[in-house]
């Protein structure tokens, strides 16, 4: 349309005998065109020639054309726009100003929006446009394009555009919801710090943070020459409570429930340094590449001892020695591909008879068992004289490695005579490239961070990121974690899902209270025995390689529903009673403000901040605070009324007593124990 207008203008000018050396910028007839031209008008008339200097033989037609005047041709306004910055917050009110070069009198202005989610335009016929940006409807950035047409009193117009990038400014409740999924239990200070940022900004900050490793917190038991099991637990508490890189800590905890090792009732109980090193390895690789993580897990001497491929020897029939198949089986079943072939969305592939298709057979188990022969502790003097260094990756002894051919997945075969190091690399590549890995790992991470029952579409979206992070890289864990937390099923801005959220893990409910109440002992020791019997779980304390609970666990109430609730596998009568007693002990018996004297060895809760809210602003303000910190906005009216009723029984007690009782009731409430 603009081309047509320009052509008509040119013909009209030519017909009148006028001319111009510059392009005239004319506004499109419809400023809502799909492809508007963005430019600034700058029209100047050319000087007419002197007829006295024309040759005598000049054509009469040319004389007639040159004799016309160009002084009557106007100049379109020279226009630019000034925005309040390239990136603004959703829901904000902004002003976009026009900038006019030259005379700005007798101009008319027309502002329109031509792209992006609908905004509210105020003063759209003035030099400055006020825009009320739309509220958050997704965690993604919105790109909004506004057009300005400026016309002078001669009818000449200039058209230009301005693009605004609008990102979220999380409210406290939105920040609390994200941090429930991305931390080990958010504090109010962390929620306040995240509020005002977009989800992506907070995640990016967390991804860039320096890793808080646990090994520096591992100290010797008093009067001992080396650390003990309880010192490993102490180190975990110290790092988990205080580490600023909370997203990494949360993901490492999730990985510890997938790549399971345990020192509960095992030979590893006496190796706290090795166990802490293993956890630090998970922290290091939490945002790295899955292939590197898989290799680090495989070569960990802690994993080597736990699943018995450390010291695994090649076959010797005369000595009745056969390669151990334990790790070969579990690295497939639990760490990479699972038992059945999967579609990209995590659903099972079926054969023509409607049956699931197994991912591997005894042939592949035997092949991988041969791969993992010949590996033992690093820097061992001899095979039968191992160093027992649990902090360094295992190293191979070639004479104990199987030289036979090794059958892997998808009919891949490692040729006979291939060495230990090369065999391992080929085998791990074979596992890593299997199409099951993306949906198998993606779904479990979703379950650990966001919800127990992700839709197949959610799993597929994350699996696609696992397969390609957008730059051709497979297995980018940072990209996977980011996609999980930014997905609409996690943020729930534009959709309502029938089934969302997950049961909180008991140890994480305890940790959440400890983080918000600054749990500490005067001697700075967090000695907590029997976590697995009190809460049904603890860091690296699983009763088996199958974790505390399976990702597909269905309690009896859900058998016919098609739903799973993994965490309820440890919600036994005894565990629930023990957990309830544990919260009572923490929140009532060990509230520091209720004590006259403190035992230096005892871990106390410090509720001063919450007591201050109750004293200065009242009960409802305190419950509002709880709704943010502990419920992320999900406190129901039933729960709130129950808390009000409870407090009425303790009105004559001290504020510390009232806060203790309220917190204990929070710990028992269904709303708190359900992350949604």
C-alpha positions as CSV (number, residue, x, y, z in Angstrom):
1,X,0.0,0.0,0.0
2,X,2.9,2.4,0.9
3,X,4.5,1.7,-2.5
4,X,1.2,2.5,-4.3
5,X,0.8,5.8,-2.4
6,X,4.4,6.8,-3.2
7,X,3.8,5.9,-6.9
8,X,0.7,8.0,-7.1
9,X,2.4,10.9,-5.3
10,X,5.3,10.7,-7.8
11,X,3.0,10.7,-10.8
12,X,1.0,13.6,-9.4
13,X,4.2,15.7,-8.8
14,X,5.5,14.8,-12.3
15,X,2.2,15.8,-13.9
16,X,2.3,19.2,-12.1
17,X,5.9,19.8,-13.3
18,X,7.4,19.4,-9.8
19,X,10.3,17.1,-8.8
20,X,12.3,16.1,-5.8
21,X,15.8,14.6,-5.2
22,X,14.8,12.9,-1.9
23,X,12.4,10.1,-0.9
24,X,9.2,11.3,0.8
25,X,8.2,9.1,3.8
26,X,4.4,8.7,3.7
27,X,2.6,6.8,6.4
28,X,1.0,3.5,5.3
29,X,-2.7,3.7,4.7
30,X,-3.3,1.1,7.5
31,X,-0.7,1.4,10.3
32,X,-1.7,-2.1,11.5
33,X,-0.1,-3.7,8.4
34,X,1.6,-7.0,9.0
35,X,4.9,-5.6,7.7
36,X,5.0,-1.8,8.4
37,X,8.0,0.2,7.3
38,X,9.9,1.8,10.1
39,X,11.7,4.9,9.1
40,X,12.1,8.6,9.8
41,X,11.0,11.2,7.2
42,X,13.6,13.7,6.0
43,X,12.3,15.5,2.9
44,X,14.1,18.5,1.3
45,X,13.0,20.1,-2.0
46,X,15.5,20.3,-4.9
47,X,16.4,23.7,-6.4
48,X,14.8,24.6,-9.8
49,X,17.0,25.2,-12.7
50,X,17.7,28.7,-14.2
51,X,15.7,28.9,-17.5
52,X,18.2,31.6,-18.9
53,X,20.9,28.9,-18.9
54,X,18.9,26.4,-20.9
55,X,20.3,25.8,-24.5
56,X,18.3,27.2,-27.3
57,X,17.4,23.8,-28.6
58,X,15.8,22.7,-25.3
59,X,12.7,20.6,-25.9
60,X,9.5,22.6,-25.1
61,X,8.3,19.8,-22.9
62,X,11.4,20.0,-20.8
63,X,11.0,23.8,-20.6
64,X,7.4,23.3,-19.4
65,X,8.6,20.8,-16.8
66,X,11.5,22.9,-15.6
67,X,9.3,26.0,-15.4
68,X,7.2,24.4,-12.6
69,X,8.0,25.3,-9.0
70,X,9.0,22.9,-6.2
71,X,8.8,25.4,-3.4
72,X,5.2,24.3,-2.7
73,X,6.3,20.7,-1.9
74,X,6.2,20.2,1.9
75,X,8.6,18.3,4.2
76,X,7.3,15.3,6.3
77,X,8.1,15.5,10.1
78,X,11.4,14.1,11.2
79,X,10.3,11.7,14.0
80,X,12.0,9.4,16.5
81,X,10.7,7.7,19.7
82,X,12.2,7.5,23.2
83,X,11.4,4.4,25.3
84,X,11.9,4.0,29.1
85,X,14.5,1.3,28.4
86,X,14.6,-1.9,26.3
87,X,13.4,-4.1,29.2
88,X,10.5,-3.2,31.5
89,X,8.4,-5.2,33.9
90,X,5.0,-6.7,33.1
91,X,2.1,-4.9,34.7
92,X,4.1,-1.7,34.8
93,X,2.9,1.7,33.5
94,X,5.4,3.3,31.1
95,X,5.6,6.3,28.9
96,X,6.9,6.3,25.3
97,X,7.8,9.8,24.0
98,X,8.0,11.1,20.5
99,X,11.1,13.1,19.6
100,X,10.5,15.7,16.8
101,X,13.3,17.4,15.0
102,X,12.4,20.9,13.8
103,X,9.0,22.6,14.1
104,X,6.6,20.5,16.2
105,X,3.6,22.8,15.9
106,X,0.4,21.8,14.2
107,X,1.3,18.1,14.2
108,X,-1.1,15.3,14.9
109,X,-0.1,12.0,16.5
110,X,-1.6,8.5,16.3
111,X,-0.2,5.7,18.4
112,X,-1.3,2.1,17.9
113,X,-0.1,-1.3,19.1
114,X,0.7,-3.7,16.3
115,X,2.2,-6.7,18.0
116,X,2.3,-8.5,21.4
117,X,-0.2,-9.2,24.1
118,X,-2.8,-6.4,24.3
119,X,-1.8,-3.4,26.4
120,X,-3.9,-0.4,27.5
121,X,-3.0,2.8,25.6
122,X,-3.6,6.1,27.2
123,X,-3.3,9.5,25.4
124,X,-2.9,7.7,22.0
125,X,-3.3,11.0,20.2
126,X,-0.6,13.0,22.0
127,X,3.2,13.3,21.7
128,X,3.7,10.9,24.6
129,X,1.9,7.6,24.9
130,X,1.1,6.1,28.3
131,X,1.1,2.3,28.2
132,X,-0.2,0.0,30.9
133,X,1.5,-3.3,30.2
134,X,-0.4,-6.5,30.6
135,X,0.0,-8.5,33.8
136,X,2.0,-11.8,33.9
137,X,0.4,-14.5,31.8
138,X,3.5,-16.7,31.3
139,X,7.1,-16.8,32.5
140,X,8.3,-15.9,29.1
141,X,9.3,-12.5,27.9
142,X,6.6,-10.5,26.0
143,X,7.7,-8.4,23.0
144,X,5.3,-5.5,22.3
145,X,5.5,-3.3,19.3
146,X,3.9,0.2,19.1
147,X,3.6,2.4,16.0
148,X,3.5,6.2,15.8
149,X,2.3,8.1,12.8
150,X,3.0,11.9,12.9
151,X,1.2,14.1,10.3
152,X,1.8,17.8,9.6
153,X,-0.7,20.4,8.5
154,X,0.2,19.7,4.9
155,X,-0.9,16.1,5.2
156,X,2.6,14.6,5.0
157,X,3.2,11.8,7.5
158,X,6.1,9.9,9.1
159,X,5.7,6.4,10.5
160,X,8.0,4.8,13.1
161,X,7.9,1.9,15.6
162,X,9.1,1.1,19.1
163,X,9.7,-2.3,20.6
164,X,9.3,-3.0,24.3
165,X,10.6,-6.2,25.9
166,X,8.4,-6.9,28.9
167,X,9.6,-9.4,31.6
168,X,8.0,-10.6,34.8
169,X,8.3,-8.9,38.1
170,X,7.4,-11.7,40.5
171,X,5.2,-10.9,43.5
172,X,6.2,-12.4,46.8
173,X,3.8,-15.2,46.3
174,X,5.1,-16.0,42.8
175,X,8.6,-15.9,44.1
176,X,7.7,-18.2,47.0
177,X,6.1,-20.7,44.6
178,X,9.3,-20.8,42.5
179,X,11.6,-21.1,45.5
180,X,9.5,-23.9,47.0
181,X,10.5,-25.8,43.9
182,X,14.1,-24.4,43.5
183,X,15.4,-24.4,47.0
184,X,15.7,-26.6,50.1
185,X,12.9,-24.5,51.7
186,X,12.9,-20.7,51.1
187,X,13.5,-18.1,53.8
188,X,11.5,-14.9,53.8
189,X,14.7,-13.0,53.0
190,X,15.3,-15.2,49.9
191,X,11.7,-14.6,48.8
192,X,12.0,-10.9,49.2
193,X,15.2,-10.9,47.2
194,X,13.6,-12.8,44.3
195,X,10.4,-10.7,44.3
196,X,10.6,-8.1,41.6
197,X,12.8,-10.3,39.3
198,X,11.5,-12.5,36.6
199,X,11.7,-16.3,37.1
200,X,14.4,-16.5,34.4
201,X,16.5,-13.8,36.1
202,X,16.4,-15.7,39.4
203,X,17.3,-19.0,37.8
204,X,20.1,-17.4,35.8
205,X,21.5,-15.9,38.9
206,X,21.4,-19.3,40.7
207,X,23.1,-21.0,37.7
208,X,26.0,-18.6,37.8
209,X,26.6,-18.8,41.6
210,X,29.7,-20.4,42.9
211,X,29.2,-23.9,44.1
212,X,29.0,-24.4,47.9
213,X,30.7,-27.8,48.4
214,X,30.2,-29.8,51.6
215,X,33.7,-31.1,52.1
216,X,34.9,-27.8,53.7
217,X,32.2,-28.4,56.4
218,X,33.4,-31.9,57.2
219,X,35.1,-31.8,60.6
220,X,36.4,-34.3,63.0
221,X,34.3,-35.6,65.8
222,X,35.5,-34.0,69.1
223,X,38.6,-35.7,70.4
224,X,38.8,-37.9,67.3
225,X,41.6,-38.0,64.7
226,X,39.3,-38.4,61.8
227,X,35.6,-37.6,60.9
228,X,32.8,-40.0,61.6
229,X,29.5,-40.7,59.9
230,X,27.7,-38.1,62.0
231,X,30.2,-35.5,60.8
232,X,29.1,-36.1,57.3
233,X,25.5,-35.4,58.3
234,X,26.7,-32.3,60.2
235,X,28.3,-31.0,57.0
236,X,25.2,-31.6,55.0
237,X,23.1,-29.6,57.4
238,X,25.6,-26.7,57.5
239,X,25.8,-26.4,53.7
240,X,22.1,-27.0,53.1
241,X,21.0,-24.4,55.7
242,X,23.4,-21.6,54.7
243,X,24.4,-22.2,51.0
244,X,23.3,-19.3,48.8
245,X,23.3,-21.5,45.7
246,X,20.1,-23.1,46.7
247,X,19.0,-24.3,43.3
248,X,22.2,-26.3,42.9
249,X,21.7,-27.8,46.4
250,X,18.1,-28.8,45.6
251,X,19.1,-30.4,42.2
252,X,22.0,-32.3,43.8
253,X,19.6,-33.6,46.5
254,X,17.3,-34.8,43.7
255,X,20.2,-36.4,41.9
256,X,21.2,-38.2,45.1
257,X,17.8,-39.9,44.9
258,X,18.4,-41.0,41.3
259,X,22.1,-42.0,41.5
260,X,21.7,-43.6,44.8
261,X,24.5,-44.6,47.2
262,X,24.0,-45.1,50.9
263,X,26.1,-45.5,54.0
264,X,23.0,-46.8,56.0
265,X,24.0,-50.3,57.2
266,X,26.8,-50.6,54.7
267,X,30.6,-50.7,54.6
268,X,30.5,-47.1,53.5
269,X,29.4,-45.8,56.9
270,X,33.0,-45.6,57.9
271,X,33.9,-43.4,54.9
272,X,32.5,-40.0,55.5
273,X,35.1,-38.3,53.3
274,X,34.2,-40.6,50.4
275,X,30.5,-40.1,50.9
276,X,30.9,-36.3,51.1
277,X,33.1,-36.3,48.0
278,X,30.3,-38.2,46.2
279,X,27.7,-35.6,47.2
280,X,30.1,-32.8,46.1
281,X,30.5,-34.6,42.7
282,X,26.7,-34.4,42.3
283,X,26.9,-30.7,43.2
284,X,29.6,-30.1,40.7
285,X,27.7,-31.8,37.8
286,X,24.2,-30.6,38.7
287,X,24.4,-27.9,36.0
288,X,26.9,-29.6,33.8
289,X,26.5,-32.3,31.1
290,X,24.7,-35.5,31.8
291,X,27.4,-37.6,30.0
292,X,30.0,-36.2,32.4
293,X,27.8,-36.8,35.4
294,X,27.3,-40.4,34.3
295,X,31.0,-41.0,33.9
296,X,31.7,-39.4,37.3
297,X,29.1,-41.6,39.0
298,X,30.5,-44.7,37.2
299,X,34.1,-44.0,38.3
300,X,33.2,-43.0,41.9
301,X,34.8,-45.5,44.3
302,X,31.8,-45.0,46.6
303,X,29.5,-46.2,43.8
304,X,32.1,-48.8,42.9
305,X,31.8,-50.3,46.4
306,X,28.1,-49.8,46.7
307,X,27.2,-51.6,43.5
308,X,30.3,-53.8,43.5
309,X,32.0,-53.0,40.2
310,X,35.1,-51.8,42.1
311,X,37.5,-54.8,42.0
312,X,35.3,-56.5,39.4
313,X,37.4,-59.1,37.5
314,X,37.3,-60.6,34.0
315,X,36.0,-64.1,33.8
316,X,38.2,-67.0,35.0
317,X,36.3,-70.2,34.8
318,X,39.0,-72.2,36.5
319,X,38.8,-69.9,39.6
320,X,35.0,-69.7,39.2
321,X,35.2,-65.9,38.6
322,X,32.6,-64.2,36.6
323,X,32.1,-60.5,36.0
324,X,29.8,-58.9,38.6
325,X,26.6,-57.7,36.9
326,X,25.3,-55.5,39.7
327,X,26.3,-52.1,38.3
328,X,25.7,-53.2,34.7
329,X,22.1,-53.8,35.6
330,X,21.5,-50.8,37.7
331,X,23.2,-48.3,35.4
332,X,20.6,-49.2,32.8
333,X,17.5,-49.8,35.0
334,X,17.9,-46.9,37.4
335,X,20.4,-44.4,36.1
336,X,19.7,-44.0,32.4
337,X,17.1,-45.9,30.4
338,X,14.7,-47.9,32.6
339,X,13.2,-51.3,31.9
340,X,10.9,-50.5,29.0
341,X,11.3,-48.6,25.7
342,X,9.8,-45.1,26.0
343,X,8.3,-42.5,23.7
344,X,9.7,-39.0,23.9
345,X,6.9,-38.1,26.2
346,X,7.7,-40.8,28.8
347,X,4.9,-43.2,27.9
348,X,5.8,-46.8,27.1
349,X,6.3,-48.0,23.6
350,X,4.2,-51.1,22.8
351,X,4.6,-53.9,20.3
352,X,1.9,-55.2,17.9
353,X,0.4,-57.2,20.7
354,X,0.1,-54.2,23.1
355,X,3.0,-55.3,25.3
356,X,5.8,-53.2,26.6
357,X,9.2,-53.6,24.9
358,X,12.1,-54.3,27.2
359,X,15.1,-52.0,26.8
360,X,17.7,-54.7,27.4
361,X,18.3,-58.4,28.0
362,X,20.8,-60.7,29.7
363,X,23.0,-60.2,26.6
364,X,23.4,-56.5,27.3
365,X,23.8,-57.0,31.0
366,X,26.7,-59.4,30.3
367,X,28.2,-57.0,27.9
368,X,28.2,-54.1,30.3
369,X,29.5,-56.3,33.1
370,X,32.6,-57.0,31.0
371,X,33.0,-53.3,30.4
372,X,33.2,-52.6,34.1
373,X,36.0,-55.1,34.9
374,X,39.5,-54.2,35.9
375,X,38.7,-51.0,37.8
376,X,39.8,-50.3,41.4
377,X,40.9,-47.5,43.7
378,X,43.2,-44.8,42.2
379,X,46.9,-45.2,42.7
380,X,46.7,-48.7,44.0
381,X,50.1,-50.4,44.3
382,X,48.7,-53.7,43.1
383,X,45.3,-55.1,42.3
384,X,45.2,-57.1,45.5
385,X,46.8,-54.2,47.4
386,X,44.2,-51.4,46.8
387,X,44.8,-47.8,48.1
388,X,41.3,-47.5,49.4
389,X,41.2,-43.8,48.4
390,X,37.5,-43.0,48.3
391,X,37.9,-39.4,47.1
392,X,39.5,-40.0,43.7
393,X,38.0,-41.6,40.5
394,X,38.8,-45.3,40.0
395,X,41.6,-46.4,37.7
396,X,41.9,-49.5,35.6
397,X,44.3,-52.5,35.7
398,X,44.4,-53.8,32.2
399,X,45.3,-57.4,33.1
400,X,42.0,-57.7,35.0
401,X,39.8,-56.2,32.3
402,X,37.9,-58.5,30.0
403,X,39.3,-58.5,26.5
404,X,36.3,-60.3,25.0
405,X,33.8,-58.5,22.7
406,X,31.0,-56.7,24.6
407,X,27.4,-56.5,23.4
408,X,25.8,-53.2,24.2
409,X,22.4,-51.6,23.5
410,X,21.0,-51.3,20.0
411,X,23.2,-54.1,18.7
412,X,26.4,-52.1,19.2
413,X,29.4,-54.3,19.9
414,X,32.8,-53.4,21.4
415,X,35.4,-55.4,19.5
416,X,37.5,-58.0,21.3
417,X,40.8,-56.6,22.6
418,X,39.5,-53.2,23.4
419,X,41.0,-51.8,26.6
420,X,39.3,-50.8,29.8
421,X,39.3,-47.0,29.3
422,X,38.1,-47.1,25.7
423,X,35.5,-49.8,26.5
424,X,34.1,-47.6,29.3
425,X,33.9,-44.5,27.1
426,X,32.2,-46.5,24.3
427,X,29.8,-48.1,26.8
428,X,28.8,-44.8,28.4
429,X,28.4,-43.1,25.0
430,X,26.1,-46.0,24.1
431,X,24.0,-45.4,27.2
432,X,24.0,-41.6,26.8
433,X,22.8,-41.7,23.2
434,X,19.9,-44.1,23.9
435,X,16.6,-42.4,23.1
436,X,15.2,-43.4,26.5
437,X,17.6,-41.3,28.5
438,X,15.9,-37.9,27.8
439,X,12.3,-38.9,28.9
440,X,13.6,-41.2,31.7
441,X,15.7,-38.6,33.4
442,X,13.6,-35.6,32.6
443,X,10.4,-37.1,34.2
444,X,12.2,-38.0,37.4
445,X,13.7,-34.5,37.7
446,X,10.2,-33.0,37.2
447,X,8.9,-35.3,39.9
448,X,11.6,-34.4,42.3
449,X,11.3,-30.6,41.7
450,X,7.7,-29.8,40.6
451,X,5.0,-32.4,40.4
452,X,4.5,-36.2,40.8
453,X,2.2,-36.5,37.7
454,X,3.6,-34.4,34.8
455,X,1.6,-34.6,31.6
456,X,3.2,-36.5,28.7
457,X,3.4,-33.1,26.9
458,X,5.5,-31.7,29.8
459,X,7.8,-34.6,29.8
460,X,8.3,-34.3,26.0
461,X,9.0,-30.6,26.2
462,X,11.8,-31.2,28.7
463,X,13.1,-34.3,26.9
464,X,13.4,-32.2,23.7
465,X,15.6,-29.7,25.7
466,X,17.6,-32.6,27.0
467,X,18.2,-33.8,23.4
468,X,19.1,-30.4,22.2
469,X,19.5,-27.3,24.4
470,X,19.0,-25.0,21.4
471,X,22.6,-24.9,20.3
472,X,23.0,-28.6,19.4
473,X,24.2,-29.8,22.8
474,X,22.7,-33.0,24.3
475,X,22.4,-33.5,28.0
476,X,22.8,-29.9,29.2
477,X,21.5,-30.2,32.8
478,X,21.3,-26.4,33.3
479,X,19.0,-26.1,30.3
480,X,16.9,-29.0,31.5
481,X,16.5,-27.6,35.0
482,X,15.7,-24.2,33.7
483,X,13.1,-25.6,31.3
484,X,11.5,-27.7,34.1
485,X,11.0,-24.6,36.3
486,X,9.9,-22.3,33.5
487,X,7.3,-24.7,32.0
488,X,3.7,-23.7,32.3
489,X,2.9,-26.8,34.4
490,X,5.4,-25.5,36.9
491,X,4.4,-21.8,36.8
492,X,0.7,-22.3,36.0
493,X,0.1,-18.8,34.6
494,X,-2.1,-19.7,31.7
495,X,-3.4,-23.2,32.4
496,X,-5.2,-25.0,35.2
497,X,-4.2,-28.6,35.7
498,X,-6.4,-31.2,37.4
499,X,-3.3,-32.8,39.0
500,X,-0.4,-30.7,40.1
501,X,2.2,-30.5,42.9
502,X,3.7,-33.2,45.0
503,X,4.0,-34.4,48.6
504,X,6.9,-32.8,50.3
505,X,9.7,-35.1,51.5
506,X,9.7,-35.2,55.3
507,X,13.4,-34.3,55.6
508,X,12.8,-31.2,53.4
509,X,9.9,-30.1,55.7
510,X,12.3,-30.3,58.6
511,X,15.0,-28.5,56.7
512,X,12.6,-25.7,55.7
513,X,11.8,-25.0,59.3
514,X,15.5,-25.1,60.2
515,X,16.3,-22.6,57.4
516,X,13.5,-20.1,58.3
517,X,14.2,-20.3,62.1
518,X,18.0,-20.1,61.9
519,X,18.5,-23.5,63.6
520,X,21.8,-23.6,65.3
521,X,23.7,-24.8,68.4
522,X,26.1,-22.7,70.3
523,X,28.9,-25.1,69.4
524,X,27.9,-25.0,65.7
525,X,27.3,-28.7,65.5
526,X,24.3,-30.3,63.8
527,X,24.5,-33.9,65.2
528,X,21.3,-35.6,64.2
529,X,21.2,-39.3,64.6
530,X,18.6,-41.7,63.3
531,X,17.2,-39.4,60.6
532,X,16.0,-42.4,58.5
533,X,14.0,-43.9,61.4
534,X,12.6,-40.5,62.5
535,X,11.8,-39.0,59.1
536,X,12.0,-42.1,56.9
537,X,15.0,-40.6,55.0
538,X,18.2,-38.6,55.3
539,X,21.0,-37.5,52.9
540,X,22.6,-40.6,51.3
541,X,20.8,-42.8,53.8
542,X,18.5,-44.9,51.5
543,X,17.8,-48.5,52.5
544,X,18.7,-49.6,49.0
545,X,19.7,-48.5,45.5
546,X,16.0,-48.1,44.8
547,X,15.9,-44.9,46.9
548,X,13.5,-44.2,49.8
549,X,10.6,-44.4,47.3
550,X,10.1,-45.3,43.7
551,X,9.0,-42.8,41.1
552,X,6.0,-44.9,40.1
553,X,4.7,-45.7,43.6
554,X,1.0,-45.8,44.0
555,X,-0.6,-46.0,47.4
556,X,-3.7,-48.1,47.6
557,X,-6.0,-45.1,47.3
558,X,-4.6,-44.3,43.9
559,X,-4.4,-47.8,42.4
560,X,-7.2,-47.2,39.9
561,X,-6.6,-43.5,39.3
562,X,-3.6,-43.7,37.0
563,X,-1.8,-41.4,39.4
564,X,1.4,-41.8,41.5
565,X,2.5,-40.4,44.8
566,X,6.2,-41.5,45.2
567,X,6.8,-39.8,48.6
568,X,3.9,-41.6,50.2
569,X,5.9,-44.9,50.0
570,X,7.6,-43.8,53.2
571,X,4.4,-42.4,54.8
572,X,4.1,-45.4,57.1
573,X,2.3,-45.2,60.4
574,X,5.6,-45.4,62.3
575,X,7.3,-42.8,60.1
576,X,4.4,-40.4,60.3
577,X,4.3,-40.6,64.1
578,X,8.1,-40.2,64.3
579,X,8.0,-37.2,61.9
580,X,5.2,-35.6,63.9
581,X,7.2,-36.0,67.1
582,X,10.3,-34.7,65.4
583,X,8.5,-31.5,64.5
584,X,7.1,-31.1,68.0
585,X,10.6,-31.5,69.4
586,X,12.0,-28.9,67.1
587,X,9.3,-26.3,67.2
588,X,8.1,-26.5,70.8
589,X,10.7,-28.1,73.0
590,X,13.6,-26.4,71.3
591,X,12.3,-22.9,70.6
592,X,15.2,-20.8,72.0
593,X,12.9,-17.9,73.1
594,X,11.0,-20.3,75.4
595,X,14.2,-21.1,77.4
596,X,15.9,-19.4,80.2
597,X,19.2,-21.2,79.6
598,X,20.5,-22.9,76.5
599,X,22.5,-26.2,76.3
600,X,25.6,-25.6,74.1
601,X,25.2,-28.9,72.3
602,X,21.4,-28.6,71.6
603,X,20.1,-27.3,68.2
604,X,17.6,-24.6,68.9
605,X,15.1,-22.7,66.7
606,X,15.2,-18.9,66.8
607,X,11.8,-17.4,66.2
608,X,12.5,-13.8,67.1
609,X,11.4,-12.4,63.7
610,X,8.1,-14.2,63.8
611,X,7.5,-13.3,67.5
612,X,8.1,-9.7,66.5
613,X,5.4,-9.8,63.8
614,X,2.9,-11.3,66.3
615,X,3.7,-8.6,68.9
616,X,3.8,-5.6,66.6
617,X,1.2,-6.5,63.9
618,X,-1.0,-9.2,65.3
619,X,-2.0,-12.7,64.5
620,X,-3.4,-12.1,61.0
621,X,-0.2,-10.4,59.9
622,X,1.8,-13.4,61.1
623,X,-0.5,-15.8,59.2
624,X,-0.1,-13.7,56.1
625,X,3.7,-14.2,56.6
626,X,3.2,-17.9,57.0
627,X,1.1,-18.0,53.9
628,X,4.1,-16.7,51.9
629,X,7.0,-18.5,53.5
630,X,5.5,-21.9,54.3
631,X,2.5,-22.2,51.9
632,X,3.5,-20.1,48.9
633,X,0.0,-18.8,48.8
634,X,-1.8,-22.1,49.2
635,X,-3.0,-21.7,52.8
636,X,-6.7,-22.7,52.7
637,X,-9.4,-20.9,54.7
638,X,-9.8,-24.2,56.7
639,X,-6.1,-24.1,57.7
640,X,-6.2,-20.4,58.5
641,X,-9.3,-20.8,60.7
642,X,-7.7,-23.8,62.4
643,X,-4.6,-21.7,63.2
644,X,-6.8,-18.8,64.6
645,X,-8.7,-21.3,66.7
646,X,-5.5,-22.9,68.0
647,X,-4.1,-19.5,69.0
648,X,-7.2,-18.6,71.0
649,X,-6.2,-21.4,73.4
650,X,-2.8,-19.7,74.1
651,X,-3.7,-16.1,74.2
652,X,-2.6,-15.9,77.8
653,X,0.8,-17.5,77.0
654,X,3.9,-15.7,75.9
655,X,4.3,-14.7,72.3
656,X,7.1,-17.3,72.0
657,X,4.7,-20.1,73.2
658,X,2.0,-18.9,70.7
659,X,4.5,-18.9,67.8
660,X,5.7,-22.4,68.7
661,X,2.2,-23.8,68.8
662,X,1.3,-22.1,65.5
663,X,4.4,-23.5,63.8
664,X,3.7,-27.0,65.0
665,X,0.2,-26.8,63.6
666,X,1.7,-25.5,60.3
667,X,3.9,-28.6,60.2
668,X,0.8,-30.9,60.6
669,X,-1.4,-29.1,58.0
670,X,-2.1,-30.8,54.7
671,X,-1.5,-27.5,52.8
672,X,2.0,-27.2,54.1
673,X,2.9,-30.8,53.4
674,X,1.7,-30.5,49.8
675,X,4.0,-28.5,47.5
676,X,1.6,-26.9,45.0
